[in-house]
């Protein structure tokens, strides 16, 4: 299960960087603490459904986009 949270966090990071936003900007838009957002990106904390929805809105994607991790997306995220 820990790998799942790490992959969700990596997806959040890749989407945030694609939007050229800081962790603080996403956290503010999602109404969560910036340090908590950092923990989510590192996979060190588990987002609630409410938090996942707020973060997806802040990153301008559907919640499913945060939970979907296909091979092509993973490779492009690591290439960045």
Residue pairs with C-beta under 8 A, 6 or more apart in sequence:
2 43
5 43
5 44
5 45
5 46
6 42
6 43
7 43
7 69
7 74
8 40
8 43
8 47
8 66
8 67
8 69
9 40
9 41
9 42
9 43
9 44
10 41
10 43
10 69
10 74
10 77
11 65
11 66
11 68
11 69
11 73
11 77
12 26
12 40
12 41
12 55
12 59
12 66
13 41
13 77
14 73
14 76
14 77
14 80
15 59
15 61
15 65
15 66
16 22
16 23
16 26
16 41
16 59
17 80
18 80
19 59
19 60
21 59
23 34
23 37
23 38
23 41
24 34
24 37
26 37
26 55
26 58
26 59
27 33
27 34
27 36
27 37
27 58
28 34
29 57
29 58
30 37
30 51
30 54
30 55
30 57
30 58
31 54
32 51
32 54
32 55
36 45
37 55
39 45
40 47
40 51
40 55
47 55
52 63
52 66
52 67
53 63
55 66
56 62
56 63
56 65
56 66
59 65
59 66
